[in-house]
Amino acid sequence: MRVLFTIILIGLLSGVIYAQDNNMDPTDHEIATWQFRSISPSDVANFLSNEDNVFRKAVKSAIADGRMRHWGLLRKVNGNTSSGHNYFFYNGFDKITDLDNSPWGAGSSFGLKPVKSAGVLGTVHTSPSIQVFADNPKPGNYIVINYANPKDLNKFIQLQNDVWKPFIKNFINDAESSLAGWEVHRVVSPTGNAYNWNVATIDHYTSLSGAMNPFPNGFDWPEGLEEINNLLPNGKFTRSVIYEVVFYEGPDASK
């Protein structure tokens, strides 16, 4: 396990150095855990009660202690929610060593309600490479995650920074726009040919209608977008999925 984390750390630090050398702004945390869950409809009420009334206390304590920066529970709005995941957790940590001091398993379990279908369908660790949020914060009630598998990951991230970031930043800072933020995350683990995404872009929106139609007044595509698309299989993301933010704890908490 120690060797595995050493390999991950070397890869992660290489990504950080790459970002610094290419004039990317610093991100507010270094590593994140995504945990995908499948909760049956009959268990949803108890599941949400447990997260809100029991586990959330451990999260707040961890954030106050500096052991954690972000915690979110998100509900999958579209796509396969019957046999695939229908919820996922996002846990953001300031540094990779915080993974060794997780809040889970600590504290009282008093008040937990029975949940029979809390099966974990998968876990992914990512590192945020680019983050843009509104200068005057907006509530990020919905997000769209665009999963991608570009043939040149570093070039894809650099082009996102150089081409897409200046374009999307204007909308994010427009008070009339539903766009509240945008991020790019590279996958740290797991990796290999068996996985169909190695990076994800994340669009934050104030509303579901905004997530469905982000540019209601029209727009002109930025120059250089074709170069980004040429890095993707068939010029497209692997998939794009809308999620609703159910609970959130962290800076500028809005839920």
Summary of the structure (lengths in Angstrom):
residues: 255
radius of gyration: 18.2
end to end distance: 35.5
largest distance: 55.8
contacts: 740
relative contact order: 0.19
helix: 33%
strand: 29%
